Amino acid sequence: MMNSASVAGRITVNSGNKILIRGNERYPVCPEFIKLPRNFAKSRNISPISCLSIRNEENGRNKNVVGERDGLIIVDHGSRRQESNLMLNEFVAMFKGKTGYSIVEPAHMELAEPSIGDAFSSCVQKGATRIIVSPFFLFPGKHWHQDIPTLAAEAAKSHPGISYLVTAPLGLHKLLVDIVNDRIKQCLTRAAGEGGECEVCAGTGKCRFH
């Protein structure tokens, strides 16, 4: 038998099917406790079985996930070597394909185009109302603390009403251990003459012991 409970006539929890219903919207529920905004009910608490992500009631956006109106900018340092700059384009294509995010643009902090300002404008032209700048950097040095935020703020001046955020760089993410280890193994295999060149070393002949 399905059990249901309502809060101030606004929300119904169907525990039998593990679905939380709010108006015409449905959300999956799980055994976690949350607090809802004050306008949901006189009491701010709801059943522990719900894990509804809190939405921004002003624009209908779920604030803690990337939505269709969010523009992502993946920004690296930029290089005088064109092959390096083109690799960012390839990464952005991979990133967009895997995540399914609607608006993703590459940008270079300096030395190459498109700039952060160019990418910011491109995102807005494609319908973005919020911009997320993600530094494709390992550690939080001067570029993350100062340069990229300054360039993002300058770009935002041309687009009043568009909010933006500069995320943390890659940092000490545990998955980087696997990535570095995989690259080392790939290069050792190549140096032993048992594998092909990777996309980074292709044509350079660098995967060899001296």
Accessible surface in RSA format (square Angstrom, percent):
REM  Atomic radii and reference values for relative SASA: ProtOr
REM  Chains: A
REM  Algorithm: Lee & Richards
REM  Probe-radius: 1.40
REM  Slices: 20
REM RES _ NUM      All-atoms   Total-Side   Main-Chain    Non-polar    All polar
REM                ABS   REL    ABS   REL    ABS   REL    ABS   REL    ABS   REL
RES MET A   1   224.02 116.0 142.82  94.5  81.20 193.3 121.37 103.2 102.65 136.0
RES MET A   2   119.58  61.9  96.88  64.1  22.71  54.1  91.57  77.9  28.02  37.1
RES ASN A   3    98.00  67.6  93.36  90.2   4.64  11.2  26.88  64.7  71.12  68.7
RES SER A   4    83.91  70.9  51.01  68.1  32.89  75.8  17.24  36.7  66.67  93.4
RES ALA A   5    62.01  57.0  52.57  81.1   9.44  21.5  61.12  86.1   0.89   2.4
RES SER A   6    76.42  64.6  47.97  64.0  28.45  65.5  16.27  34.6  60.15  84.3
RES VAL A   7    31.56  20.8  28.54  25.8   3.02   7.3  31.53  27.4   0.02   0.1
RES ALA A   8    71.99  66.2  23.49  36.3  48.50 110.3  44.36  62.5  27.63  73.2
RES GLY A   9    73.96  91.2   0.00   N/A  73.96  91.2  35.22  96.6  38.75  86.8
RES ARG A  10    98.84  41.5  87.50  44.6  11.34  27.0  39.60  54.1  59.24  35.9
RES ILE A  11     1.30   0.7   0.13   0.1   1.16   2.8   0.51   0.4   0.79   2.1
RES THR A  12    50.84  36.2  50.64  51.3   0.19   0.5  23.61  31.7  27.23  41.2
RES VAL A  13     7.79   5.1   6.64   6.0   1.15   2.8   6.64   5.8   1.15   3.1
RES ASN A  14    24.42  16.8  24.42  23.6   0.00   0.0   1.70   4.1  22.72  22.0
RES SER A  15    42.12  35.6  29.78  39.7  12.34  28.4  24.35  51.9  17.77  24.9
RES GLY A  16    46.46  57.3   0.00   N/A  46.46  57.3  19.60  53.8  26.86  60.2
RES ASN A  17    88.39  61.0  67.82  65.5  20.57  49.5  14.31  34.4  74.08  71.6
RES LYS A  18   140.83  68.7 136.44  83.7   4.39  10.4  79.11  71.2  61.72  65.7
RES ILE A  19    46.59  26.5  46.59  34.7   0.00   0.0  46.59  33.5   0.00   0.0
RES LEU A  20     0.16   0.1   0.16   0.1   0.00   0.0   0.16   0.1   0.00   0.0
RES ILE A  21    40.68  23.1  39.42  29.4   1.26   3.0  39.42  28.4   1.26   3.4
RES ARG A  22    39.25  16.5  36.67  18.7   2.57   6.1   8.17  11.2  31.08  18.8
RES GLY A  23    63.52  78.3   0.00   N/A  63.52  78.3  43.95 120.6  19.57  43.8
RES ASN A  24   158.59 109.4 123.37 119.2  35.22  84.8  36.20  87.1 122.39 118.3
RES GLU A  25    67.46  38.7  63.10  47.7   4.36  10.4  35.87  69.4  31.59  25.8
RES ARG A  26   156.81  65.8 129.84  66.2  26.97  64.2  46.13  63.0 110.69  67.1
RES TYR A  27    32.94  15.4  31.16  17.7   1.78   4.6  32.12  24.1   0.82   1.0
RES PRO A  28   104.98  76.5 100.76  91.9   4.22  15.3 103.11  85.1   1.87  11.6
RES VAL A  29    13.88   9.1   2.52   2.3  11.36  27.4   2.68   2.3  11.20  30.4
RES CYS A  30    41.52  31.4  36.94  41.2   4.58  10.8  29.98  75.9  11.55  12.4
RES PRO A  31   124.99  91.1 100.50  91.6  24.49  89.0 104.18  86.0  20.81 129.4
RES GLU A  32   102.39  58.8  95.29  72.1   7.11  16.9  33.22  64.2  69.18  56.5
RES PHE A  33   112.54  56.3  86.30  53.5  26.24  68.3  86.30  52.3  26.24  75.1
RES ILE A  34    31.42  17.9  25.52  19.0   5.90  14.2  31.42  22.6   0.00   0.0
RES LYS A  35   129.44  63.1 113.85  69.9  15.59  37.1  56.26  50.6  73.18  78.0
RES LEU A  36     3.69   2.1   3.44   2.5   0.24   0.6   3.69   2.6   0.00   0.0
RES PRO A  37    37.91  27.6  31.08  28.3   6.83  24.8  36.99  30.5   0.92   5.7
RES ARG A  38   178.09  74.8 164.07  83.6  14.03  33.4  64.07  87.6 114.03  69.1
RES ASN A  39    90.98  62.7  66.78  64.5  24.20  58.3  47.69 114.8  43.29  41.8
RES PHE A  40     7.07   3.5   5.89   3.7   1.18   3.1   6.09   3.7   0.98   2.8
RES ALA A  41    13.27  12.2   3.29   5.1   9.98  22.7  10.66  15.0   2.61   6.9
RES LYS A  42   215.34 105.1 176.67 108.4  38.67  92.1 129.52 116.6  85.82  91.4
RES SER A  43    69.13  58.4  55.91  74.6  13.21  30.4  48.57 103.4  20.56  28.8
RES ARG A  44    96.53  40.5  91.13  46.5   5.40  12.9  27.13  37.1  69.40  42.1
RES ASN A  45    75.19  51.9  65.54  63.3   9.65  23.2  13.25  31.9  61.94  59.9
RES ILE A  46     9.69   5.5   1.24   0.9   8.45  20.4   7.53   5.4   2.16   5.9
RES SER A  47    39.09  33.0  26.70  35.6  12.39  28.5  25.24  53.8  13.84  19.4
RES PRO A  48    85.14  62.0  84.78  77.3   0.35   1.3  84.90  70.1   0.23   1.4
RES ILE A  49    60.47  34.4  60.44  45.0   0.03   0.1  60.44  43.5   0.03   0.1
RES SER A  50     0.00   0.0   0.00   0.0   0.00   0.0   0.00   0.0   0.00   0.0
RES CYS A  51    36.16  27.4  22.20  24.8  13.96  32.8   7.22  18.3  28.93  31.2
RES LEU A  52     8.74   4.9   4.15   3.0   4.59  11.5   5.46   3.8   3.28   8.8
RES SER A  53    43.83  37.0  33.69  45.0  10.14  23.4  11.73  25.0  32.10  45.0
RES ILE A  54    57.00  32.4  48.63  36.2   8.37  20.2  49.51  35.7   7.49  20.3
RES ARG A  55    67.41  28.3  61.78  31.5   5.63  13.4   6.46   8.8  60.95  36.9
RES ASN A  56    34.53  23.8  30.85  29.8   3.68   8.9   4.49  10.8  30.04  29.0
RES GLU A  57    81.25  46.6  51.74  39.1  29.50  70.2  29.56  57.2  51.69  42.2
RES GLU A  58   168.08  96.5 128.72  97.4  39.37  93.7  53.69 103.8 114.40  93.4
RES ASN A  59    83.52  57.6  48.53  46.9  35.00  84.3  40.13  96.6  43.40  41.9
RES GLY A  60    37.69  46.5   0.00   N/A  37.69  46.5  25.60  70.2  12.10  27.1
RES ARG A  61    35.36  14.8  28.63  14.6   6.73  16.0  18.03  24.6  17.32  10.5
RES ASN A  62    35.85  24.7  30.60  29.6   5.25  12.6   9.92  23.9  25.93  25.1
RES LYS A  63   120.04  58.6 103.92  63.8  16.12  38.4  47.05  42.4  72.98  77.7
RES ASN A  64   113.33  78.2  78.89  76.2  34.44  82.9  45.17 108.7  68.17  65.9
RES VAL A  65    77.77  51.2  67.05  60.7  10.72  25.8  76.31  66.3   1.46   4.0
RES VAL A  66    42.83  28.2  22.22  20.1  20.62  49.7  22.22  19.3  20.62  55.9
RES GLY A  67    27.22  33.6   0.00   N/A  27.22  33.6  25.73  70.6   1.49   3.3
RES GLU A  68   138.94  79.8 126.93  96.0  12.01  28.6  40.90  79.1  98.03  80.0
RES ARG A  69   128.34  53.9 127.17  64.8   1.17   2.8  49.90  68.2  78.44  47.5
RES ASP A  70     0.98   0.7   0.00   0.0   0.98   2.3   0.00   0.0   0.98   1.0
RES GLY A  71     0.00   0.0   0.00   N/A   0.00   0.0   0.00   0.0   0.00   0.0
RES LEU A  72     8.60   4.8   8.60   6.2   0.00   0.0   8.60   6.0   0.00   0.0
RES ILE A  73     0.00   0.0   0.00   0.0   0.00   0.0   0.00   0.0   0.00   0.0
RES ILE A  74     7.10   4.0   7.10   5.3   0.00   0.0   7.10   5.1   0.00   0.0
RES VAL A  75     0.00   0.0   0.00   0.0   0.00   0.0   0.00   0.0   0.00   0.0
RES ASP A  76    24.46  17.1  24.46  24.3   0.00   0.0  10.31  24.3  14.15  14.1
RES HIS A  77    62.38  34.1  59.92  41.6   2.47   6.3  45.16  46.5  17.22  20.0
RES GLY A  78     9.20  11.4   0.00   N/A   9.20  11.4   0.84   2.3   8.36  18.7
RES SER A  79    33.32  28.2  29.30  39.1   4.02   9.3  18.67  39.8  14.65  20.5
RES ARG A  80   205.58  86.3 168.55  85.9  37.03  88.2  74.01 101.2 131.56  79.7
RES ARG A  81   122.45  51.4 114.00  58.1   8.45  20.1  57.41  78.5  65.04  39.4
RES GLN A  82   105.65  59.1 102.54  74.9   3.11   7.4  49.17 104.7  56.49  42.8
RES GLU A  83    99.70  57.2  96.72  73.2   2.98   7.1  44.62  86.3  55.08  45.0
RES SER A  84    40.92  34.6  33.75  45.0   7.17  16.5  18.63  39.7  22.29  31.2
RES ASN A  85     7.80   5.4   7.39   7.1   0.42   1.0   4.47  10.8   3.33   3.2
RES LEU A  86    82.23  45.8  82.12  58.8   0.11   0.3  82.12  57.7   0.11   0.3
RES MET A  87    67.47  34.9  63.17  41.8   4.30  10.2  45.78  38.9  21.69  28.7
RES LEU A  88     4.52   2.5   1.30   0.9   3.22   8.1   3.91   2.7   0.61   1.6
RES ASN A  89    63.63  43.9  57.21  55.3   6.42  15.5  23.70  57.0  39.93  38.6
RES GLU A  90   102.91  59.1  97.91  74.1   4.99  11.9  40.42  78.2  62.49  51.0
RES PHE A  91    63.50  31.8  62.24  38.5   1.26   3.3  62.96  38.2   0.54   1.5
RES VAL A  92     9.44   6.2   9.44   8.5   0.00   0.0   9.44   8.2   0.00   0.0
RES ALA A  93    66.72  61.3  49.82  76.9  16.90  38.4  57.39  80.8   9.33  24.7
RES MET A  94   133.12  68.9 120.07  79.5  13.05  31.1 104.31  88.7  28.81  38.2
RES PHE A  95    51.97  26.0  46.15  28.6   5.82  15.1  51.97  31.5   0.00   0.0
RES LYS A  96    82.48  40.2  80.75  49.5   1.73   4.1  43.04  38.7  39.44  42.0
RES GLY A  97    65.16  80.3   0.00   N/A  65.16  80.3  37.64 103.3  27.52  61.6
RES LYS A  98   191.85  93.6 156.99  96.3  34.86  83.0 107.07  96.4  84.78  90.3
RES THR A  99    54.15  38.5  22.83  23.1  31.32  74.6  30.51  41.0  23.64  35.7
RES GLY A 100    59.45  73.3   0.00   N/A  59.45  73.3  33.06  90.7  26.39  59.1
RES TYR A 101    68.26  31.9  62.97  35.8   5.29  13.8  29.02  21.8  39.23  48.4
RES SER A 102    56.77  48.0  35.57  47.5  21.20  48.8  24.88  53.0  31.89  44.7
RES ILE A 103    10.04   5.7   9.45   7.0   0.60   1.4   9.99   7.2   0.05   0.1
RES VAL A 104     8.30   5.5   0.00   0.0   8.30  20.0   0.00   0.0   8.30  22.5
RES GLU A 105    21.64  12.4  21.64  16.4   0.00   0.0   0.17   0.3  21.46  17.5
RES PRO A 106    22.40  16.3  22.23  20.3   0.16   0.6  22.23  18.4   0.16   1.0
RES ALA A 107     0.00   0.0   0.00   0.0   0.00   0.0   0.00   0.0   0.00   0.0
RES HIS A 108     3.05   1.7   2.41   1.7   0.64   1.6   0.00   0.0   3.05   3.5
RES MET A 109    16.48   8.5   4.51   3.0  11.97  28.5   4.51   3.8  11.97  15.9
RES GLU A 110    77.33  44.4  68.98  52.2   8.34  19.9  26.02  50.3  51.30  41.9
RES LEU A 111    84.08  46.8  40.34  28.9  43.74 110.0  52.92  37.2  31.16  83.8
RES ALA A 112    19.99  18.4   5.03   7.8  14.96  34.0  13.85  19.5   6.13  16.3
RES GLU A 113   127.72  73.3 105.91  80.1  21.81  51.9  62.55 121.0  65.17  53.2
RES PRO A 114    44.03  32.1  43.18  39.4   0.86   3.1  44.01  36.3   0.02   0.1
RES SER A 115    37.49  31.7  37.49  50.0   0.00   0.0  28.66  61.0   8.83  12.4
RES ILE A 116     2.81   1.6   1.22   0.9   1.59   3.8   1.22   0.9   1.59   4.3
RES GLY A 117    28.58  35.2   0.00   N/A  28.58  35.2  22.00  60.4   6.58  14.7
RES ASP A 118    70.72  49.5  62.53  62.2   8.19  19.4  19.04  44.8  51.68  51.5
RES ALA A 119     1.75   1.6   0.00   0.0   1.75   4.0   1.75   2.5   0.00   0.0
RES PHE A 120     0.08   0.0   0.08   0.0   0.00   0.0   0.08   0.0   0.00   0.0
RES SER A 121    33.56  28.4  33.56  44.8   0.00   0.0  15.66  33.3  17.90  25.1
RES SER A 122    27.95  23.6  26.35  35.2   1.60   3.7  16.57  35.3  11.38  15.9
RES CYS A 123     0.00   0.0   0.00   0.0   0.00   0.0   0.00   0.0   0.00   0.0
RES VAL A 124    37.81  24.9  28.90  26.2   8.91  21.5  28.90  25.1   8.91  24.2
RES GLN A 125   152.39  85.2 112.81  82.4  39.57  94.2  45.92  97.8 106.46  80.7
RES LYS A 126   119.78  58.4  88.64  54.4  31.14  74.2  67.90  61.1  51.88  55.3
RES GLY A 127    27.90  34.4   0.00   N/A  27.90  34.4  27.79  76.3   0.11   0.2
RES ALA A 128     2.58   2.4   0.00   0.0   2.58   5.9   0.00   0.0   2.58   6.8
RES THR A 129    50.61  36.0  45.31  45.9   5.30  12.6  41.01  55.1   9.60  14.5
RES ARG A 130    42.61  17.9  42.61  21.7   0.00   0.0  20.51  28.0  22.09  13.4
RES ILE A 131     0.00   0.0   0.00   0.0   0.00   0.0   0.00   0.0   0.00   0.0
RES ILE A 132    21.77  12.4  21.77  16.2   0.00   0.0  21.77  15.7   0.00   0.0
RES VAL A 133     0.00   0.0   0.00   0.0   0.00   0.0   0.00   0.0   0.00   0.0
RES SER A 134    31.08  26.3  31.06  41.5   0.02   0.0   6.39  13.6  24.69  34.6
RES PRO A 135     2.18   1.6   0.00   0.0   2.18   7.9   0.00   0.0   2.18  13.6
RES PHE A 136    77.19  38.6  60.18  37.3  17.01  44.3  61.45  37.3  15.73  45.0
RES PHE A 137    32.00  16.0  26.62  16.5   5.37  14.0  32.00  19.4   0.00   0.0
RES LEU A 138    93.12  51.9  87.00  62.2   6.12  15.4  87.00  61.1   6.12  16.5
RES PHE A 139   117.82  58.9 106.97  66.3  10.84  28.2 106.97  64.9  10.84  31.0
RES PRO A 140    63.62  46.4  52.62  48.0  11.00  40.0  53.37  44.1  10.25  63.7
RES GLY A 141    38.57  47.6   0.00   N/A  38.57  47.6  37.80 103.7   0.77   1.7
RES LYS A 142   126.17  61.6 111.37  68.3  14.81  35.3  92.69  83.4  33.48  35.7
RES HIS A 143    55.10  30.1  54.76  38.1   0.34   0.9  39.61  40.8  15.49  18.0
RES TRP A 144    66.87  26.8  64.04  31.0   2.83   6.6  62.52  33.3   4.35   7.1
RES HIS A 145   123.03  67.2  96.10  66.8  26.94  68.9  64.86  66.8  58.17  67.7
RES GLN A 146    99.19  55.5  95.48  69.8   3.72   8.9  26.51  56.4  72.69  55.1
RES ASP A 147    28.17  19.7  25.02  24.9   3.15   7.4  12.43  29.3  15.74  15.7
RES ILE A 148     0.15   0.1   0.15   0.1   0.00   0.0   0.15   0.1   0.00   0.0
RES PRO A 149    41.83  30.5  39.51  36.0   2.32   8.4  39.90  32.9   1.93  12.0
RES THR A 150    83.61  59.5  76.77  77.8   6.84  16.3  64.51  86.7  19.10  28.9
RES LEU A 151    68.80  38.3  66.06  47.3   2.73   6.9  66.09  46.4   2.70   7.3
RES ALA A 152     0.00   0.0   0.00   0.0   0.00   0.0   0.00   0.0   0.00   0.0
RES ALA A 153    37.87  34.8  34.58  53.4   3.29   7.5  35.25  49.6   2.62   6.9
RES GLU A 154   100.65  57.8  96.73  73.2   3.93   9.3  40.87  79.1  59.78  48.8
RES ALA A 155    11.62  10.7   0.90   1.4  10.72  24.4  10.30  14.5   1.33   3.5
RES ALA A 156    16.13  14.8  10.92  16.9   5.21  11.8  10.92  15.4   5.21  13.8
RES LYS A 157   149.06  72.7 119.72  73.5  29.34  69.9  86.67  78.0  62.39  66.5
RES SER A 158    84.72  71.6  56.01  74.7  28.71  66.1  31.18  66.4  53.54  75.0
RES HIS A 159    31.66  17.3  27.07  18.8   4.59  11.7  22.22  22.9   9.44  11.0
RES PRO A 160   120.45  87.8  90.72  82.7  29.73 108.1 101.22  83.6  19.23 119.5
RES GLY A 161    83.59 103.1   0.00   N/A  83.59 103.1  43.31 118.9  40.28  90.2
RES ILE A 162    30.87  17.6  20.63  15.4  10.24  24.7  21.23  15.3   9.64  26.2
RES SER A 163    63.25  53.4  54.54  72.8   8.71  20.1  52.11 111.0  11.14  15.6
RES TYR A 164    81.79  38.2  55.53  31.6  26.26  68.3  33.99  25.5  47.80  58.9
RES LEU A 165   104.61  58.3 101.97  73.0   2.64   6.6 104.61  73.5   0.00   0.0
RES VAL A 166    30.09  19.8  11.72  10.6  18.37  44.3  11.72  10.2  18.37  49.8
RES THR A 167    37.62  26.8  32.23  32.7   5.40  12.9  35.97  48.3   1.65   2.5
RES ALA A 168    69.99  64.3  52.82  81.5  17.16  39.0  52.82  74.4  17.16  45.5
RES PRO A 169    15.48  11.3   4.14   3.8  11.34  41.2   5.00   4.1  10.48  65.1
RES LEU A 170    75.71  42.2  62.79  44.9  12.92  32.5  66.66  46.8   9.05  24.3
RES GLY A 171    16.07  19.8   0.00   N/A  16.07  19.8  15.04  41.3   1.03   2.3
RES LEU A 172   168.34  93.7 133.27  95.3  35.07  88.2 139.22  97.8  29.12  78.4
RES HIS A 173    95.14  52.0  83.46  58.0  11.68  29.9  60.80  62.7  34.34  40.0
RES LYS A 174   164.78  80.4 152.16  93.4  12.62  30.1  99.42  89.5  65.36  69.6
RES LEU A 175   101.39  56.5 101.24  72.4   0.14   0.4 101.24  71.1   0.14   0.4
RES LEU A 176    31.42  17.5  31.18  22.3   0.24   0.6  31.42  22.1   0.00   0.0
RES VAL A 177   106.11  69.8  99.77  90.3   6.34  15.3 104.81  91.1   1.31   3.6
RES ASP A 178    90.93  63.7  85.10  84.7   5.83  13.8  30.66  72.2  60.27  60.1
RES ILE A 179   106.28  60.5 101.30  75.5   4.98  12.0 104.80  75.5   1.48   4.0
RES VAL A 180    84.01  55.3  81.94  74.2   2.07   5.0  83.98  73.0   0.03   0.1
RES ASN A 181    66.19  45.6  65.27  63.1   0.92   2.2  10.65  25.6  55.54  53.7
RES ASP A 182    92.49  64.8  89.66  89.2   2.84   6.7  19.10  44.9  73.40  73.2
RES ARG A 183    84.76  35.6  84.00  42.8   0.77   1.8  40.40  55.2  44.36  26.9
RES ILE A 184    91.82  52.2  87.82  65.4   4.00   9.6  91.53  65.9   0.29   0.8
RES LYS A 185   124.03  60.5 121.24  74.4   2.79   6.6  74.56  67.1  49.47  52.7
RES GLN A 186    69.71  39.0  61.91  45.2   7.79  18.6  27.70  59.0  42.00  31.9
RES CYS A 187    36.51  27.6  34.65  38.6   1.86   4.4  20.03  50.7  16.48  17.8
RES LEU A 188    92.75  51.7  88.05  63.0   4.70  11.8  88.65  62.3   4.10  11.0
RES THR A 189    57.11  40.6  52.38  53.1   4.73  11.3  31.72  42.6  25.39  38.4
RES ARG A 190    86.15  36.2  80.45  41.0   5.70  13.6   3.51   4.8  82.63  50.1
RES ALA A 191    33.50  30.8   5.16   8.0  28.34  64.5   6.03   8.5  27.47  72.8
RES ALA A 192    67.60  62.2  31.93  49.3  35.67  81.1  45.12  63.5  22.48  59.6
RES GLY A 193    64.70  79.8   0.00   N/A  64.70  79.8  30.60  84.0  34.10  76.4
RES GLU A 194   137.59  79.0 102.40  77.5  35.19  83.8  39.83  77.0  97.77  79.8
RES GLY A 195    28.89  35.6   0.00   N/A  28.89  35.6  23.77  65.2   5.12  11.5
RES GLY A 196    54.58  67.3   0.00   N/A  54.58  67.3  33.73  92.6  20.84  46.7
RES GLU A 197    61.33  35.2  32.31  24.4  29.02  69.1   7.55  14.6  53.77  43.9
RES CYS A 198     6.88   5.2   1.28   1.4   5.61  13.2   4.90  12.4   1.98   2.1
RES GLU A 199   109.88  63.1  82.64  62.5  27.25  64.9  51.50  99.6  58.38  47.7
RES VAL A 200    75.63  49.8  61.83  56.0  13.79  33.2  62.02  53.9  13.60  36.9
RES CYS A 201    17.59  13.3  16.57  18.5   1.02   2.4   1.04   2.6  16.55  17.8
RES ALA A 202    61.51  56.6  42.91  66.2  18.60  42.3  43.18  60.8  18.32  48.5
RES GLY A 203    77.81  96.0   0.00   N/A  77.81  96.0  41.01 112.5  36.80  82.4
RES THR A 204    55.26  39.3  23.11  23.4  32.15  76.6  30.39  40.8  24.87  37.6
RES GLY A 205    38.24  47.2   0.00   N/A  38.24  47.2  32.85  90.2   5.39  12.1
RES LYS A 206   148.76  72.6 131.99  81.0  16.77  39.9  82.05  73.9  66.71  71.1
RES CYS A 207    19.16  14.5   4.90   5.5  14.26  33.5   6.98  17.7  12.18  13.1
RES ARG A 208   143.79  60.4 129.73  66.1  14.06  33.5  47.46  64.9  96.32  58.4
RES PHE A 209   161.50  80.8 137.06  84.9  24.44  63.6 139.27  84.4  22.23  63.6
RES HIS A 210   181.81  99.4 104.43  72.6  77.38 198.0 110.64 114.0  71.17  82.8
END  Absolute sums over single chains surface
CHAIN  1 A    13579.9      10620.3       2959.7       7886.4       5693.6
END  Absolute sums over all chains
TOTAL         13579.9      10620.3       2959.7       7886.4       5693.6
